[in-house]
Amino acid sequence: MFSRYKKPSETGGAPAAAQSATATASKPRATIKRAPVTPKVAAAPAPMDKERKRKERMAEIKVELHKRLLENLNLAALEHASETDLKAEIQSISGEALQEMGIVLNKDERAALHQDLFDEVMGLGPLEALLKDDSVNDILVNGPQQIFVERAGKLEITDITFKDERHLLRIIDKIVTAVGRRVDESNPYVDARLADGSRFNAMVPPIAVDGSLVSIRKFKKEKLGIDDLVKFGAFTEEMAVYLQAAVACRLNVIVSGGTGSGKTTTLNALSSFIDNSERILTIEDTAELQLQQTHVGRMESRPANVEGKGAVTQRDCLRNALRMRPDRIIVGETRGEEVIDMLQAMNTGHDGSMTTIHANSARDGVSRLENMVAMAGIEMPLKAVRSQIASAVNLIVQASRLQDGSRRMVSITEITGMEGEVISMQEIFRYERLGITPDNKIIGRFNATGVRSHYSERFRQWGYDLPASLFEPVAAE
C-alpha cells in the first residue's frame, strides 16, 4: 500500500544473523571444572531479572523493525493515510520481518509491539502513551532511562524508557522540526508547543550533562470552570461569589503563585466571569488560555530565528494590543519588561485586565512587580513605582501547591492604596492549615478574615450587593 518495492534477497537461505546463531549453537561448549561453593542468595530476584531481559530483547526487536519500516514505508503517502490503513501496513511489514528474523511473539507482545511502532512512526515514541493518559499532568524526562510523570500533584517514576540518547534526540528533533525550530549544540535549548497545545521545553547536551532534559506541561482538553475548582476544594463558594463580583466589576487582578500551583487554571476560571460583549486580547509566550467568550484575539510571542532576528516579545505584543481597542488585556505571565506596559494599560482605561506572576505571597508579588519595573531599565523613584502599582492593581489571588500535591487558593488580598511610601493591603479570605493526617494529607479550611471589602461600594453600584455575612469569619469547632 504505502510500501516501496522491497529489494530482492541476495541469498535464498536464512539471514546472516540466523546463520551465525546456528553456527554458534553447533560449536561444542568447553567444560570448566569448578570447586564446589556454598550456595548464595541471588542479588536480585529471578523474575525481575527475567523481566529486564525481556524488555531489553523487545527494545532490540523494536529498533530493528523500526529501521525496516523506514526502509519500506513510503513516508510521503503517510500524510494522507488513515490510522487503520497505516496500522495494517505496519503489521504486515513487521510480521514479515519477524518471520525473517526467526522471532516468535505471543499475541499481546505483537499488539504492544505494533502500537509502539505506530507511535514511533506517527507519534512521539515512548512519550505517546503518557500524552494519551489523562491522569498525567506533566512529563519530565531526565535522560533516556528516566521518565517521571506528575499525577495529582505528586511525581512518580515510570517504567518507560528510550533505547539510548540518540533515540531521545530523534524524538526531540521530530517535535521541534514540526514547529519550525531547531535544537543542537549551537542552540541547546528550545521552547515550543505541541500540536495539542501542550507546552514543550528541551535542553540537550553539552548543556544537559547526563542526557537530554525534556519537560512537557500537558494541555487540558477540558477547561476547568469555577464550579469544578470549588468541587475539587481549590476554594469555597463564598470566595467564588466574591471573585465573580471582582471580575465582573472590572477590578484589575493578578494571580500569583509558584510553578505548577495552578495559576493559568485559575486565570482561565476567572475569565469565565467576563461578559460576552467585551473585546479581550490575550498575550502569552505559549498559548494556554482557553477563553470561551465570543470576542477574543489571541497573540503569542516568538523567539529569534537562527540568525538572531525576528524575535517578537510579549512587550511588543502588548504595545500593539493597546492600538487594537481592547476592553480587557490578559497577559498569560508577566515576567520581564512588559510589566511597565501592563501597569500603564491597567491605569489608562483597560480596567479588568488580568495576568499571572511568580511569587510566594501577595506582598512578595508586589515586590516582584517593583523588581520587574527596575529590570525594564526605567529609572523611576521607588515611591512613584509603588504609586503606579497601587493605582493599577486591585486584587491579588494567591495560588499554592501544598506538600500533599493539592492546589489551594490560599489568599485573596486587596490593594487599597498608599500609606506614606508603603502599599497598603488587606486580606479578605485565607486558607488556614489545621493539621496533617497520618497519610500526609493537609487538613485545613477556608475562612474570611472579618475585613469588609474595600470595593463593596463599587460592587453595589455594578449590581453586586454582597452580604456582610460573606466577610464574617467562622469560628473553629
C-alpha positions as CSV (number, residue, x, y, z in Angstrom):
1,M,0.0,0.0,0.0
2,F,2.5,2.6,1.2
3,S,5.5,0.3,0.8
4,R,8.1,0.9,-1.8
5,Y,9.3,-2.2,-3.8
6,K,11.5,-4.2,-1.5
7,K,14.9,-5.2,-2.7
8,P,15.1,-8.9,-3.6
9,S,17.0,-11.1,-1.1
10,E,20.6,-11.8,-2.3
11,T,20.6,-15.2,-0.6
12,G,17.8,-17.7,-0.6
13,G,18.7,-19.2,2.8
14,A,18.3,-17.9,6.3
15,P,19.5,-14.3,7.1
16,A,23.2,-13.9,8.2
17,A,22.2,-13.3,11.8
18,A,20.3,-16.5,11.9
19,Q,23.1,-18.5,10.2
20,S,25.6,-17.0,12.7
21,A,23.4,-18.0,15.6
22,T,23.1,-21.6,14.2
23,A,26.8,-21.8,13.7
24,T,27.4,-20.6,17.2
25,A,25.0,-23.1,18.6
26,S,26.6,-26.0,16.8
27,K,30.0,-25.4,18.4
28,P,30.7,-27.7,21.4
29,R,31.0,-25.9,24.7
30,A,34.2,-26.0,26.7
31,T,33.8,-27.8,30.0
32,I,35.2,-26.0,33.0
33,K,35.8,-27.7,36.3
34,R,35.0,-25.7,39.4
35,A,35.4,-26.3,43.1
36,P,32.1,-26.7,45.0
37,V,30.9,-23.4,46.5
38,T,28.3,-22.6,49.2
39,P,25.0,-21.5,47.5
40,K,24.3,-17.8,47.9
41,V,21.1,-15.8,47.7
42,A,20.8,-14.1,44.3
43,A,21.4,-10.3,44.4
44,A,18.2,-9.7,42.5
45,P,15.1,-11.8,42.3
46,A,15.0,-14.0,39.2
47,P,11.6,-12.8,37.9
48,M,12.8,-9.2,37.9
49,D,16.0,-10.2,36.1
50,K,13.8,-12.1,33.6
51,E,11.5,-9.1,33.1
52,R,14.5,-6.8,32.5
53,K,16.0,-9.2,29.9
54,R,12.6,-9.4,28.2
55,K,12.3,-5.6,28.0
56,E,15.9,-5.4,26.5
57,R,15.0,-8.0,23.9
58,M,11.8,-6.3,22.9
59,A,13.7,-2.9,22.7
60,E,16.2,-4.5,20.3
61,I,13.5,-6.1,18.2
62,K,11.6,-2.7,18.0
63,V,14.8,-0.8,16.9
64,E,15.4,-3.4,14.1
65,L,11.8,-3.3,13.0
66,H,11.7,0.5,13.0
67,K,14.7,0.6,10.7
68,R,12.9,-1.8,8.3
69,L,9.7,0.3,8.4
70,L,11.7,3.4,7.4
71,E,13.3,1.5,4.6
72,N,9.9,0.2,3.3
73,L,7.3,2.8,4.1
74,N,6.5,5.5,1.6
75,L,6.7,8.4,4.1
76,A,5.2,10.9,1.6
77,A,2.0,8.9,1.5
78,L,1.6,8.7,5.2
79,E,0.1,12.2,5.5
80,H,-3.0,11.1,3.7
81,A,-3.2,7.6,5.2
82,S,-5.9,6.6,7.8
83,E,-4.7,5.2,11.1
84,T,-6.4,1.9,10.3
85,D,-4.6,1.5,7.0
86,L,-1.2,2.5,8.4
87,K,-1.5,0.1,11.3
88,A,-2.4,-2.7,8.9
89,E,0.7,-1.9,6.8
90,I,2.9,-1.8,9.9
91,Q,1.6,-5.2,11.0
92,S,2.3,-6.6,7.5
93,I,5.8,-5.3,7.3
94,S,6.7,-6.2,10.9
95,G,5.2,-9.7,10.5
96,E,7.4,-10.4,7.5
97,A,10.4,-9.1,9.3
98,L,9.8,-11.2,12.5
99,Q,9.5,-14.2,10.3
100,E,12.8,-13.5,8.5
101,M,14.4,-12.9,11.9
102,G,13.0,-16.2,13.3
103,I,11.4,-14.4,16.3
104,V,8.2,-15.7,17.7
105,L,6.0,-13.4,19.9
106,N,2.7,-14.1,21.6
107,K,-0.5,-12.1,20.8
108,D,-0.1,-9.5,23.5
109,E,3.6,-8.9,22.7
110,R,2.7,-8.4,19.0
111,A,-0.1,-6.0,19.8
112,A,2.2,-3.9,22.1
113,L,5.0,-4.0,19.5
114,H,2.7,-2.8,16.7
115,Q,1.4,0.0,18.8
116,D,4.9,1.1,19.8
117,L,6.0,1.0,16.1
118,F,2.9,3.1,15.1
119,D,3.8,5.6,17.9
120,E,7.4,5.7,16.6
121,V,6.3,6.4,13.0
122,M,3.4,8.8,13.6
123,G,3.8,9.9,17.2
124,L,6.4,10.7,19.8
125,G,7.6,7.2,20.5
126,P,7.6,6.2,24.2
127,L,6.0,9.5,25.2
128,E,2.9,8.9,23.2
129,A,1.3,6.6,25.8
130,L,1.9,9.3,28.5
131,L,0.4,12.0,26.3
132,K,-2.8,10.0,25.9
133,D,-3.0,9.3,29.7
134,D,-5.5,11.9,31.1
135,S,-4.3,11.4,34.6
136,V,-0.8,12.7,33.8
137,N,-0.3,16.5,34.1
138,D,3.5,16.8,33.5
139,I,6.0,14.6,31.7
140,L,9.6,15.0,32.8
141,V,12.5,13.3,31.0
142,N,15.9,13.1,32.7
143,G,18.0,11.4,30.0
144,P,16.9,8.3,28.1
145,Q,16.5,6.0,31.1
146,Q,14.5,8.2,33.5
147,I,10.9,9.4,32.7
148,F,8.9,10.9,35.5
149,V,5.2,12.0,35.5
150,E,3.1,14.1,37.8
151,R,-0.2,12.7,38.8
152,A,-2.5,14.5,41.3
153,G,0.4,16.9,42.2
154,K,2.9,14.1,43.0
155,L,5.9,13.0,41.0
156,E,6.4,9.3,40.2
157,I,8.9,7.4,38.0
158,T,7.6,5.3,35.1
159,D,8.9,2.1,33.6
160,I,9.0,3.7,30.2
161,T,12.5,4.4,28.7
162,F,14.2,5.4,25.5
163,K,16.6,3.0,23.9
164,D,19.5,5.5,24.1
165,E,20.3,9.2,23.8
166,R,20.1,9.1,20.0
167,H,16.6,7.8,20.3
168,L,15.6,10.6,22.6
169,L,17.3,13.2,20.5
170,R,15.4,11.9,17.4
171,I,12.1,12.4,19.2
172,I,13.1,15.9,20.3
173,D,14.1,16.8,16.8
174,K,10.8,15.5,15.5
175,I,8.9,17.8,17.8
176,V,10.9,21.0,17.2
177,T,11.1,20.5,13.4
178,A,7.3,20.3,13.2
179,V,7.1,23.9,14.7
180,G,9.9,25.3,12.6
181,R,12.5,25.4,15.4
182,R,15.9,23.6,15.8
183,V,18.0,22.3,18.7
184,D,21.6,21.3,18.6
185,E,25.0,22.0,20.2
186,S,25.0,25.6,19.0
187,N,21.4,26.2,20.1
188,P,21.0,23.7,23.0
189,Y,17.6,24.6,24.3
190,V,14.2,25.2,22.8
191,D,10.6,26.1,23.9
192,A,7.7,25.0,21.7
193,R,4.1,24.0,21.6
194,L,2.9,20.5,20.6
195,A,0.0,20.0,18.2
196,D,-2.5,19.6,21.0
197,G,-1.4,22.8,22.8
198,S,0.9,21.2,25.4
199,R,4.0,23.2,26.4
200,F,7.3,21.6,25.4
201,N,10.8,22.5,26.7
202,A,14.0,20.7,26.0
203,M,17.7,21.1,26.7
204,V,20.3,18.9,25.0
205,P,24.0,18.1,25.6
206,P,26.5,19.5,26.2
207,I,24.4,21.8,28.4
208,A,22.4,18.8,29.8
209,V,25.2,16.8,31.4
210,D,23.5,13.4,31.9
211,G,21.4,13.3,28.8
212,S,18.7,15.5,27.2
213,L,16.2,17.1,29.6
214,V,12.6,17.3,28.4
215,S,9.5,18.7,30.2
216,I,6.0,18.7,28.8
217,R,3.2,20.5,30.5
218,K,0.1,18.8,29.1
219,F,-2.7,20.9,27.7
220,K,-6.1,20.2,29.4
221,K,-8.7,19.4,26.8
222,E,-11.5,20.1,29.2
223,K,-11.3,23.6,30.7
224,L,-11.9,23.6,34.5
225,G,-14.6,26.1,35.5
226,I,-15.3,27.8,38.8
227,D,-17.7,25.1,39.8
228,D,-15.1,22.4,39.1
229,L,-12.5,24.2,41.3
230,V,-15.0,24.6,44.1
231,K,-15.9,20.9,43.9
232,F,-12.1,20.0,44.0
233,G,-11.7,22.1,47.1
234,A,-9.4,24.8,45.5
235,F,-11.6,27.4,47.1
236,T,-15.2,27.9,48.5
237,E,-18.5,29.1,47.0
238,E,-18.2,32.3,49.1
239,M,-14.8,33.1,47.6
240,A,-16.3,32.3,44.1
241,V,-19.1,34.8,44.7
242,Y,-16.6,37.5,45.7
243,L,-14.3,36.7,42.7
244,Q,-17.3,36.9,40.3
245,A,-18.1,40.3,41.6
246,A,-14.5,41.4,41.4
247,V,-14.1,40.3,37.8
248,A,-17.5,41.5,36.6
249,C,-16.9,44.9,38.1
250,R,-13.6,45.1,36.2
251,L,-11.1,45.1,39.0
252,N,-7.5,44.5,37.8
253,V,-6.5,41.1,39.0
254,I,-3.1,39.4,39.4
255,V,-2.9,35.7,40.1
256,S,0.3,34.9,42.0
257,G,1.9,31.6,42.8
258,G,4.8,29.2,42.3
259,T,5.4,26.8,39.4
260,G,2.6,24.3,39.0
261,S,0.4,25.9,41.6
262,G,-2.5,26.3,39.1
263,K,-2.1,30.0,38.1
264,T,-3.2,29.5,34.5
265,T,-6.1,27.2,35.5
266,T,-7.3,29.9,38.0
267,L,-6.9,32.7,35.4
268,N,-8.9,30.6,32.9
269,A,-11.6,30.1,35.5
270,L,-11.8,33.7,36.5
271,S,-12.1,34.7,32.8
272,S,-15.4,32.9,32.7
273,F,-17.0,35.8,34.6
274,I,-16.1,38.3,31.8
275,D,-19.2,39.5,29.9
276,N,-19.5,38.1,26.4
277,S,-19.9,41.7,24.9
278,E,-16.3,42.7,25.8
279,R,-13.3,42.6,23.5
280,I,-10.5,40.6,25.1
281,L,-6.9,40.3,23.9
282,T,-4.6,37.6,25.3
283,I,-0.8,37.7,25.1
284,E,1.3,34.6,26.0
285,D,4.7,33.1,25.5
286,T,3.0,29.7,24.9
287,A,-0.8,29.9,24.1
288,E,-2.5,28.0,27.0
289,L,-5.5,30.2,27.9
290,Q,-8.9,28.8,26.8
291,L,-11.3,31.7,26.9
292,Q,-14.9,30.9,25.9
293,Q,-16.0,34.4,25.1
294,T,-17.1,35.4,21.6
295,H,-14.7,38.3,21.0
296,V,-11.2,37.1,21.8
297,G,-8.0,37.9,20.0
298,R,-5.0,35.7,20.8
299,M,-1.3,36.6,20.4
300,E,1.8,34.5,21.1
301,S,5.4,35.8,21.3
302,R,8.1,34.4,19.1
303,P,11.8,33.7,19.8
304,A,14.6,34.8,17.5
305,N,15.5,32.7,14.5
306,V,18.8,31.0,13.8
307,E,20.3,34.4,12.7
308,G,19.2,36.0,16.0
309,K,16.5,38.1,14.2
310,G,12.7,38.1,14.1
311,A,12.0,37.9,17.8
312,V,8.6,39.2,18.9
313,T,8.4,39.7,22.7
314,Q,5.4,39.9,25.0
315,R,6.1,43.6,25.3
316,D,5.9,44.1,21.5
317,C,2.5,42.3,21.5
318,L,1.3,44.3,24.5
319,R,2.2,47.6,22.9
320,N,0.4,46.6,19.7
321,A,-2.6,45.4,21.6
322,L,-3.1,48.9,23.0
323,R,-3.8,50.0,19.5
324,M,-6.4,47.3,18.9
325,R,-9.2,48.7,21.0
326,P,-9.3,46.1,23.8
327,D,-11.7,46.2,26.7
328,R,-9.5,43.9,28.7
329,I,-6.0,42.7,28.2
330,I,-4.9,39.3,29.7
331,V,-1.2,38.5,29.8
332,G,-0.5,34.8,30.4
333,E,2.5,35.5,32.6
334,T,4.3,38.8,33.4
335,R,8.0,38.1,33.9
336,G,10.0,40.9,32.5
337,E,10.0,44.4,31.0
338,E,6.4,44.1,29.7
339,V,5.3,44.8,33.3
340,I,5.5,48.6,32.8
341,D,3.3,48.4,29.8
342,M,0.9,46.2,31.6
343,L,0.6,48.6,34.6
344,Q,0.1,51.5,32.3
345,A,-2.6,49.7,30.4
346,M,-4.4,49.0,33.7
347,N,-4.1,52.6,34.6
348,T,-5.3,54.0,31.3
349,G,-8.8,52.7,30.7
350,H,-8.3,48.9,30.4
351,D,-9.9,48.1,33.7
352,G,-10.5,44.4,34.3
353,S,-7.1,43.3,32.9
354,M,-5.5,40.2,34.4
355,T,-2.1,38.5,34.5
356,T,-0.1,36.0,36.5
357,I,3.3,36.3,38.2
358,H,5.6,34.0,40.1
359,A,5.6,34.9,43.9
360,N,5.1,33.2,47.2
361,S,2.6,35.7,48.7
362,A,0.7,38.8,47.9
363,R,3.3,41.0,49.5
364,D,6.1,39.2,47.5
365,G,4.0,39.7,44.4
366,V,4.1,43.5,44.8
367,S,7.9,43.3,45.4
368,R,8.2,41.2,42.2
369,L,6.4,43.9,40.3
370,E,8.8,46.5,41.6
371,N,11.8,44.4,40.7
372,M,10.5,43.9,37.1
373,V,10.0,47.6,36.6
374,A,13.6,48.1,37.7
375,M,14.7,45.3,35.3
376,A,13.0,47.1,32.4
377,G,15.7,49.8,32.8
378,I,13.2,52.6,33.7
379,E,14.7,55.0,36.2
380,M,11.8,55.9,38.5
381,P,11.8,56.8,42.2
382,L,10.6,53.8,44.3
383,K,7.6,55.8,45.6
384,A,6.5,56.6,42.0
385,V,6.8,52.9,41.1
386,R,4.7,51.8,44.1
387,S,2.1,54.5,43.4
388,Q,1.8,53.1,39.9
389,I,1.3,49.6,41.2
390,A,-1.2,50.7,43.9
391,S,-3.4,52.5,41.4
392,A,-3.1,49.8,38.7
393,V,-3.6,46.5,40.7
394,N,-6.8,46.0,42.7
395,L,-6.7,42.3,43.7
396,I,-4.0,39.6,44.2
397,V,-5.2,36.0,44.2
398,Q,-2.5,33.7,45.7
399,A,-2.5,30.1,44.5
400,S,-0.3,27.4,46.1
401,R,0.5,23.8,45.7
402,L,0.8,22.2,49.2
403,Q,3.2,19.4,50.1
404,D,0.5,16.8,49.6
405,G,0.1,17.8,46.0
406,S,-3.2,19.6,46.4
407,R,-3.7,23.1,45.0
408,R,-5.4,25.7,47.0
409,M,-6.2,29.4,46.7
410,V,-4.6,30.3,49.9
411,S,-5.2,34.0,50.0
412,I,-7.3,36.8,48.3
413,T,-5.8,40.2,49.1
414,E,-7.0,43.7,48.1
415,I,-4.6,46.6,47.4
416,T,-6.2,49.7,48.9
417,G,-3.7,52.4,48.1
418,M,-0.6,54.0,49.6
419,E,0.2,54.9,53.2
420,G,3.3,57.1,53.0
421,E,5.7,55.1,50.9
422,V,4.2,51.7,51.6
423,I,1.5,50.0,49.6
424,S,-1.4,49.2,51.9
425,M,-3.1,45.8,51.5
426,Q,-5.9,43.9,53.3
427,E,-6.6,40.1,53.2
428,I,-10.2,39.2,52.6
429,F,-10.0,35.3,52.6
430,R,-7.3,32.9,53.6
431,Y,-6.7,29.2,53.9
432,E,-6.0,28.1,57.4
433,R,-4.0,24.9,57.9
434,L,-5.2,22.9,60.9
435,G,-3.0,19.8,60.8
436,I,-2.0,16.8,58.8
437,T,-3.4,13.2,58.5
438,P,-1.3,10.1,59.1
439,D,-1.1,9.6,55.3
440,N,0.3,13.2,54.9
441,K,-2.8,14.9,53.7
442,I,-3.3,18.5,54.7
443,I,-6.2,19.3,57.0
444,G,-7.4,22.9,56.6
445,R,-10.3,25.2,55.8
446,F,-11.0,28.4,54.0
447,N,-12.2,31.4,56.1
448,A,-12.9,35.1,55.8
449,T,-10.7,37.4,57.8
450,G,-13.5,39.6,59.0
451,V,-12.4,42.6,56.9
452,R,-15.1,44.0,54.7
453,S,-14.1,44.6,51.0
454,H,-12.6,47.9,50.1
455,Y,-14.6,47.7,46.9
456,S,-18.0,47.0,48.4
457,E,-19.5,50.3,47.2
458,R,-18.2,49.6,43.7
459,F,-19.8,46.1,43.8
460,R,-23.1,47.6,44.8
461,Q,-23.0,50.2,42.0
462,W,-22.4,47.4,39.5
463,G,-25.4,45.4,40.9
464,Y,-23.4,43.0,43.1
465,D,-24.6,43.8,46.6
466,L,-22.6,41.2,48.6
467,P,-24.0,40.4,52.1
468,A,-21.9,41.4,55.1
469,S,-22.1,37.8,56.3
470,L,-19.8,36.8,53.3
471,F,-16.9,38.6,55.0
472,E,-17.5,37.3,58.6
473,P,-15.1,34.6,59.9
474,V,-16.4,31.3,61.1
475,A,-15.2,30.2,64.5
476,A,-13.2,26.9,64.7
477,E,-15.3,24.0,66.0
